[in-house]
Structure formats: C-alpha cells, structure tokens
Amino acid sequence: MKKFLLPLLIGLILLSCSQYDTDKVDQVVENAIKERIFPGAVLVVGNSNEILYQKAYGHYTYDSSSQKVKMEAIFDLASLSKVFGTGMCIMKAIDSGLVDPEKAVVDYLPEMNKEGKDEIKVKNLLMHNSGMHSYCRPGKTPEATWETICKLALPRKVGEYRYSCLNFITLMKVLESVTKEPMWKFYEEVYTKPLKMTRTMYSPKAEYIQDCLPTIGDSTGTLIIRQGEVHDPLALSLDGYSGNAGLFSTGPDMAKICQLMMNEGVYDGKRFVEKDVWEKFVTVQDGSRSWAWGINNYEGSSAGSKMSDTAFGHTGYTGTCAWIDIEQDIFVILLTNRVYPEDKKTVTPTRRAVNDAVIEAFITQ
C-alpha cells in the first residue's frame, strides 16, 4: 500500500507548489533590477498560517560579481522599524499595563514639558497627530539629539496629522522610562528571542555586517561605503538604537511578525498581546492611521490597487515595504536597498506593481 501512496503524495505536493503563477511577480522585481532601481531584493508572501512564496533577487551591488542576495540577507528596515520594532514594543507595553495610551507624554517624560508639548498623549504619537516636527537636525551625541527634540516648538496643533520620525523616537523614550532598560533589549526579550528571529537586531555585530545589504556606495554602484550601519541620520546620531529607524532584519524573520498581527496577537499557539489592544493597531483610529501602522484607505497607497481598504502596512526610506491584508488573508514583504548607491531612484511604482501582481497570482487567479 505504501508503494502506491508515495507517488500520490509527491503528486499532491507538486500540484500544491505549482498552483500559483508567480512569473509576473518575478518579472516586476527583475525589471526593477535591470532598470537599476535597486541591486537586490527579497520577497516573502504568506497568509495567516504559512509562507506561500519567497524568493531572493539580484546582488548586493551593481557589480555582477558581488555577493548574490539570499533569503537570509539582512536589510536596513528604515521606517519599517516604526511598526516592526517600536510599535510592537509599545503594543506589548500597553497590553502589560506599563504604558497608558491616554496619558500625557510628560507623565512619562517630564523633560517634554516645553513649547505646548504637555498636551500630547501617547496615542497621538502612535497616530502621528502629536503636532511635532517631522524631522530635526541630528545632534553630535544621542543626548544632544534628544535635547533638540525636547526643545522644539510645535509647528502645528495637537490632533493634526503629520508623519513624524520624532513621534517614534519619543515613543522609544516613553518605553524606556517605564521598563528601565533600552528598547532593543525589551524587544529582544519580548519578541525576537521567543519568535526565534535570530537575524533581527539593532546595530548589527561584526559577524553580521557582510550579510547586510549596503545602503551607500560610489557613483559606479560597485563600491560599498556604508553596510550594516543605519542609513537614517537621526537614528545614526542615536548610535543606531532609535525608535524611528535602526532595525535590521530578514524577510523570513519579518514574516513571523506579520503572522502574529494576522492572528489577533497570537503566533504558533502563543498569545503575545490581548485582542482588544491588538485591534487598535490593525484598524483605523484616525484618518488613514491605526496605532503605528498606515491603513490602505487612500488613493496612491504603496499597497497598490488590489489590496483591501482595511489592509495595513508601512514603508521604509531604504526601499522596504510590508502590507498585511487580513480580509484577503495575505501579506507581502518586499525588501530592497533602493538607496544604494546614491539615493536617486524611487521604488514606489515597483512596490505597487509587486503588490498588485501578488494579489493577482495568489488571490484573484
């Protein structure tokens, strides 16, 4: 009997593997590499239960003899750090009762009691409607950068939306004020170790540097100038340990967070946060924002034209992008180093085209 079952089983596996036509998806990414939008990329597509498709493309630089990108390649996530790092930490802190989203930020950070910032609540930081500046000049030391943020006057009213890196640096400071430890350590204890995200980290150690895709090079696109060190100037001024950027990770590691967020805060049978807290991070709370994430309810979103209006996601300046569509039970992670070598190309059309091609291949076929 076993003799007859084995060919049947193999046939079913092959049928399962070939049911999706990913040629168009691959073509979009490969064309972007040919057009020098980015030299390398990793794509991961999955649903709430499994990985449906994953592939690595291109090289670390535009030198064809340079290292080929593999699935374990590590990317500077840039602003994806806001949702995959800081946002996840704050979600857990709220769930644990360490942080109250309705409390004023000055209750946690008395030094923020300047220039009208005493009206800002923690939830305002999460929704980017704190009234704070979008960005500021980095200081020469981490202390100087934080002092600058504290002293800045609000350029707009609390409650008015404006995407801001300063919001998430402040959220990191709120978290550290209650945990009495660096955010990176809290993140490691709560998520990366339990989830076995072994290649997700802030400020990669020496043994991981060669696995990180470079973000700055020379005009030829072959020489590496920055690799394994955060690209964002503010995060760099904070020694790479920042709330707005600084997280490095791989596609497969990030997929675990995506599945946790698709399963109401549960991964592999373990609950990380309660549903009522999780819900605030995946549904509209103000305009096109949940807590931390962006919602796909506006025209021109990087999610493309085929994801649900309820999908939530984020992008990163270095060329990274992730969208999670619970309604259609699919997530898409696209990691690139589009800023290499000289930060001159836009990746937005590619993001949209990839997401559209994925939905066509895996949902609407």
N, C-alpha and C positions, 0 to 999 in steps of 0.2 A: 504493500500500500504506500509506503514512504517513497518508493521509486516514482510513483505517479504524482504524488503531492508536490515534490520538489520542482518539477518543470512548471506546474501550475502556479506555485508561489513565485518563482522567478518571473513568469509572465505577468503576474499581477503587479509586481514591483516595477517592471519596465513600463507597464501601462501607466502606472501612477506617476512615474518620473517624466513621461512624455506627454502628459495631458495638457501642459501649458506651452504655448508658443512664445518663447522669450526672444525671438530673433529681433523684433523691433526695439525691445528694451536694450539689448546689447548694441544695436546699431546706433541708438541715440548717444550712448556713452562713448562708443568707439569713434563716432564722428566728432564729438567734442574734443577728444584727444587729438585727432588729426588736425582740427582747427586750432589747436594749442590753447584751448580754454583752460585745461589743466593737464598735467602729465600723467596723473594716476588717480584711480578711484576704487572704492569698494561699494558694492550694492548688497543690501540684505532686504528681502521681502518675507514677511511672515504673517501669521494670524495669531489668535489668542492661544493656540495650542502647539504650533510647530513653525519651523522655518520652511518656507515654500521654495525659496530660491536665494542663492548667494553667489557672488562672483567678484573676483578682483580683476582690475583692468590696468594696463599701461605700466609705466615705470615711475621711479621716484623723481627723475628729472627728464628733460627732453633729450638727453643723451641715451641713445638706444642701447648702449652697453651698460647703462646704470641698472641698479637693482630693480627687479620686477616686483610689482605690488602683489602681496599675498593676503589672504583673508586675515592673518594675524597682524597686518600692518597697523601701526598706531598713528592716529591723526590728532592734530591740534583742533579741538572741537570749537574753539572760539565761543560765540554766544550760545551754542548748544549747552555750554557749561551752566547757563542760567537755569535750564529746565532739567537736564540730566544730573546736575550736581547740586547747586544751591536750592533750586525748587524742591527737589526730592528731600533735602535735609530739612527745609522749613516745613514741608508736609509732615514729616515724621515728628518734628518738634511740636507742631500744633497738635498732632494726634496724641503725643505723650503728655500734653499739658504744660510743656516747657515755655511755649510761646502762645500768646493770645492775639489773634489777628485783629481784634477790635481795640486793642490797647495802643496808646500813643507810642511812637518810636522813642521819644525822650524818656519814657518809663524804663526803657532798657539801656538807652544811650544818652545820659544827661548832657553830654557834650554837643548833642544835636539841638539844644535849646537856643538856637540863634536864627535870626532872619526869618521868623514865621514858621520854622520847621516843627514847632511844637504841636501843630495841628495835624501832622502826618500820622496816620495809623499804619500798622504793619501791613494790613491788606492793601493800602494804597501803593506800597512798594511793590507788592505782588502783581498789581494790575497796571503798573506804570502810570498811575494818575496821582502821584505824590506832589507834582508841581516842580520837582527838582530838574536841574540841568541834565541834558542827555549825556554829556561827557565833560571832562575837565582836563586841564593840563596836568600830566603826571608830576609828582614831586621827586626829589632826588633820593628819598628814602620812603619806606612804607608809612612811617609816621607822618611825614610831610604830605603825602598824598591824602591820607585820611584827614589831616588838619584842614587841607584845602576844601575837601568835600563838606566838612562841618561848617566852614565859614561862608560858603557860597549862599547868596540870597536866592530866594525862589524866583524864577523868571515867569512863573505862571501860577494860577490858583490851585490849591489842593483840590483834586477831583477832576482836573483837566488832563486828558490823556497826552502823553508824550513819552515814547520809548526811551528808556534811560539806563545806561550802564551803572550809574550811581545808585539807582534803586537796589540793585543786586549786590553791590559792594556793601551797602548799608544793611541789607538782609543778612549777609555773612557776619557782619559785626553784631547784629542782634542775636544771632545764633550763638556766637562765641561768648557773648555776655552771659548767657544762661547755662551753657554747657561747660564753661571754664576750660575749654580746650580748642585747638584750631579746628576749623570746619573740615579740613581734609581728613583729620583723624576721626571725627564724628562720622563722616561719610564712609570711611573705611570700615568702621565698626558696625554701622547700621546696614550698609548696602554691599560694598564691594567684597568684603570677606564672606558674608552669608550667601551671596549670589555667585561666589567664585568668579568674580570679574577680575581675573588675575592681571589683565593688561590695561586696567583703567586706573589713572593716577594723576596727581598734580606734580609738576616739576619732575619729569622722568629721571630716574637714576641712570648712571653711566651705562649700565648694561642694556638699557632700552633705547638709547639715543639712535643707534643705527637702524632701528626698526621704525622710527618716526619719519613721516614724510616731511621733507623740507618745506619751508614757507617763504624764504627769501633766497634769491640767487643773483647771478650776474645777468647781463643783457643777453647772453648766449643761451641761457636756460640750461646750462650744464654744470655750472659751478654752484656748490651749496655754501650759503653764507649763514643761514640760521636753520637749525634742525634740533628738535627736541627741547626747544626753549620757546615759551609762549610768544605768539606774534603780537598780541594786543599790547599797546604801550602802557595803559593803566595797570593791567594785570602784571606786566613786566616790572613796573615800579613797585608792585607789592610782592616781588620775588616769585611771581608765578602762582601764588596762593591767593586767589581772588574769587569774588562772587560773580563777577561779570564774564570772566573767561579764565582759561588756565587749565581746564580739564583735558586730558589726553585719553583716548580710548580707541577701541576697535569696533567694527560692525557687529560681530557676534556678541561682544560684551553689552553693547547698547541695546541689542535685541531683547535682552533679559529685562531691562527697564521698560521697554515698550510692552512686553507681555504682562509685566506686573501692572502697568497702567491700563491695559485692556481687560484685566481680570479683577477689577474693583479693589486693587491693592494687594492681591494675592499672587504669589509665584511658587510653583511646584508644591502646592498644598500649604504653604506658609503665609499667614497674613502679616503684612508689613505695616499697614495702616487700616483704620476702620473706614467703612464705606462712606459715612457722612462727611468725613474730611476729604477723602479721595475725590468725591463728587465735585467739590469746589474747584479742583484742579483740572477737571475734564469738561466742564460745562461753562457756558457764558456767564460771567459775573458783571461785566461792564463792557459795552461796545463789542469789540472783537477780541476780548481777553477773558480767559479764565484766570485762576490764580497761577501765575508764572507763564502759562502757555498762550499761544495765539490760537484763535478759532477761525476756521475756514468759512466765514460768513461775509466775506467782502470780495469785490472784484479785483483781480490781479494777484491773488494769493499765490505763493510759490507751490501750493498743493496741486495746482493745475485746475482743470475744468471738470474732472470726473469724480473727485472725492466728495463725500457728503459735506453738507454745510456745517455739520456738527463735528467734523474731523478737527483734531488739534495738533499743533506742531510748532516748529521753530526752525530758524536758520542760523548759520554761523558765518562770520565775515570771511573766514579762510576758505569757504566753499562747501561747508557741511549743511545738511538738511535732514530733518526727520518729520514724518507725518503719521499720525495714528488715527485710523478711521474705525471706530468701534461699530458703527452702524453697518458697514460692509465687511467687518471683521478682517481688516488688513492693515499692516503698517509697512512703511517704506523708509529705509535709511540709505541716504546717498552721502558718502564721504569723499571729498576731493581736496586737493591743495591748490585751488584756483589762484591764490595769491602768489604762487611761485611762477616765475622768478621775480617779477616786478609789480605785481598787483595792478594789472592793466585790463584784465578781461572780466566780463560779467558772466555769472553762471546761472542767473535766474531763468532764462529760456530753457536751459538744459534741465534744470530742476523740474520745471513744469512739464516738459516733454517726457522725462523719465516717469514721473508720477502718472501721467495720462497713459503712457504705454503699459505700465504695470497694471493699472486698473483694467485696461482693455484685455490684457493677457490673462489675468487671474480672476477677474470678476465678471466682465461683460462679454466674454467669448461665446 
